[in-house]
């Protein structure tokens, strides 16, 4: 007698497929491959930091940009609600849902206006991974991809970076008014010192240096000196 082995997809597998389908066509730098890199970085950091709940880490990494507020009229509740809907519809326990939603609710930088400090190891790991993907060569590429999609000028010497945003609304309104190069000073160059884990801090050092070298070269070329 022959028996057929039935392979059942896990919640992680189904979420992986779902996010890949939903975000696969994005061209703003917040696409499926960004999520994939954040997942891999989260797994790498968690392996070095230890003691993290990997189901929470992986689900939060996969779902952290679902219904991102930048593409949902600034609605900060769109992402957490999408996570609740997805996990609830696929039988996740309420405790698991709340742990993942907590991370998604608080992961965004929001121009420095998000002052919430992650309270869970899993949240710190995924937030570090998301921030690392905004740095280095990939971070530079993503920044210009987003700038183009948002209609931002690449650079304007007369448009200085904001020193600080007084509110989320002010930051949200700046997404089209500021420049791509300003974004380095308003966010990217600030991230190295905001990493939670030792593993992420080490990775961030190199990626931060790559951005500094890029900007130095950019200004030299902009001024016709190279």
VOLO-218951 format. One line per field, with one value per residue (C-alpha): x, y, z; residue number from 1. Coordinates in steps of 0.1 Angstrom, whole numbers, plus 5000, padded with zeros to 4 digits. Example, Ala and Ser with C-alpha at 12.3 -4.5 7.8 and 13.67 -1.06 7.14 Angstrom:
REM VOLO-218951
u = [5123/5137]
v = [4955/4989]
w = [5078/5071]
seq = [1/2]
This chain:
REM VOLO-218951
u = [5000/5013/5007/5008/5027/5007/5028/5010/5024/5032/5019/5054/5052/5018/5028/5059/5039/5012/5037/5056/5024/5012/5045/5061/5053/5064/5091/5096/5122/5096/5092/5092/5130/5133/5111/5132/5164/5149/5138/5173/5189/5165/5173/5211/5208/5185/5210/5237/5217/5199/5167/5144/5110/5118/5081/5075/5107/5100/5063/5071/5099/5076/5046/5064/5057/5022/4999/5027/5014/5034/5012/4980/4973/4994/4971/4992/4965/4964/4995/4986/4950/4962/4985/4956/4933/4959/4971/4936/4922/4949/4943/4972/4968/4958/4990/5011/4990/4995/5033/5036/5012/5032/5063/5046/5029/5062/5089/5087/5112/5086/5112/5124/5089/5084/5099/5087/5114/5109/5102/5108/5139/5120/5110/5145/5158/5133/5137/5175/5171/5147/5171/5201/5184/5181/5219/5249/5248/5213/5201/5214/5197/5164/5166/5168/5141/5117/5127/5118/5085/5076/5085/5113/5142/5174/5193/5189/5216/5190/5167/5184/5176/5152/5169/5139/5103/5078/5052/5044/5021/5050/5072/5045/5040/5077/5079/5073/5088/5123/5150/5165/5199/5183/5169/5204/5206/5170/5171/5198/5229/5210/5203/5238/5234/5199/5206/5196/5217/5255/5252/5234/5257/5286/5269/5258/5293/5303/5271/5272/5308/5296/5270/5295/5318/5290/5280/5315/5319/5284/5293/5326/5309/5280/5305/5324/5355/5358]
v = [5000/5035/5064/5100/5124/5156/5188/5216/5251/5268/5302/5316/5300/5314/5348/5347/5339/5365/5394/5385/5386/5419/5438/5423/5451/5480/5503/5527/5507/5493/5462/5425/5423/5449/5426/5396/5414/5425/5389/5376/5404/5396/5359/5368/5392/5368/5340/5361/5377/5345/5340/5356/5340/5333/5330/5365/5378/5362/5372/5408/5410/5397/5420/5451/5471/5457/5487/5511/5546/5563/5546/5548/5585/5586/5562/5547/5521/5506/5484/5470/5463/5445/5424/5416/5407/5384/5365/5363/5348/5322/5309/5327/5328/5362/5364/5359/5385/5411/5406/5410/5440/5457/5456/5468/5496/5510/5501/5532/5561/5588/5615/5611/5618/5582/5584/5550/5526/5490/5469/5434/5417/5406/5442/5455/5428/5436/5473/5470/5449/5474/5503/5484/5480/5518/5521/5513/5508/5493/5521/5547/5529/5527/5563/5575/5550/5564/5599/5594/5577/5605/5632/5646/5666/5647/5676/5714/5733/5760/5734/5727/5695/5699/5701/5684/5678/5690/5664/5634/5655/5679/5650/5634/5667/5670/5637/5656/5689/5679/5664/5629/5641/5658/5624/5613/5640/5638/5600/5578/5592/5592/5554/5541/5554/5541/5504/5482/5451/5447/5427/5455/5482/5464/5461/5497/5510/5499/5508/5543/5548/5538/5566/5592/5583/5584/5619/5632/5620/5633/5669/5668/5657/5682/5710/5698/5690/5654]
w = [5000/4991/5014/5002/5024/5027/5031/5050/5048/5080/5090/5081/5047/5039/5051/5030/4999/5008/5012/4981/4961/4977/4975/4945/4920/4943/4928/4957/4976/4999/4978/4984/4982/5010/5031/5021/5032/5065/5071/5064/5086/5114/5113/5113/5142/5162/5157/5173/5200/5210/5232/5206/5197/5160/5150/5162/5146/5112/5111/5121/5096/5068/5078/5089/5058/5049/5043/5052/5062/5034/5008/5028/5032/5064/5082/5110/5118/5083/5088/5123/5111/5080/5103/5126/5097/5081/5112/5126/5094/5095/5130/5149/5186/5200/5220/5189/5170/5196/5198/5160/5159/5186/5165/5134/5153/5166/5140/5118/5122/5111/5107/5143/5156/5168/5203/5214/5227/5216/5247/5233/5221/5189/5183/5187/5163/5135/5140/5137/5106/5090/5098/5085/5051/5050/5052/5030/4992/4993/5015/4990/4961/4981/4990/4954/4943/4969/4960/4924/4932/4956/4930/4951/4936/4938/4954/4958/4976/4985/5002/5036/5056/5084/5118/5135/5128/5154/5146/5125/5103/5095/5086/5064/5045/5039/5020/4987/4996/5008/4986/4984/4996/5025/5036/5045/5071/5082/5088/5074/5090/5124/5124/5133/5168/5172/5168/5198/5194/5193/5161/5143/5157/5141/5107/5109/5113/5078/5061/5077/5063/5028/5029/5042/5013/4988/5000/4999/4963/4953/4964/4946/4914/4919/4921/4891/4910/4898]
seq = [1/2/3/4/5/6/7/8/9/10/11/12/13/14/15/16/17/18/19/20/21/22/23/24/25/26/27/28/29/30/31/32/33/34/35/36/37/38/39/40/41/42/43/44/45/46/47/48/49/50/51/52/53/54/55/56/57/58/59/60/61/62/63/64/65/66/67/68/69/70/71/72/73/74/75/76/77/78/79/80/81/82/83/84/85/86/87/88/89/90/91/92/93/94/95/96/97/98/99/100/101/102/103/104/105/106/107/108/109/110/111/112/113/114/115/116/117/118/119/120/121/122/123/124/125/126/127/128/129/130/131/132/133/134/135/136/137/138/139/140/141/142/143/144/145/146/147/148/149/150/151/152/153/154/155/156/157/158/159/160/161/162/163/164/165/166/167/168/169/170/171/172/173/174/175/176/177/178/179/180/181/182/183/184/185/186/187/188/189/190/191/192/193/194/195/196/197/198/199/200/201/202/203/204/205/206/207/208/209/210/211/212/213/214/215/216/217/218/219/220/221/222/223/224/225/226]
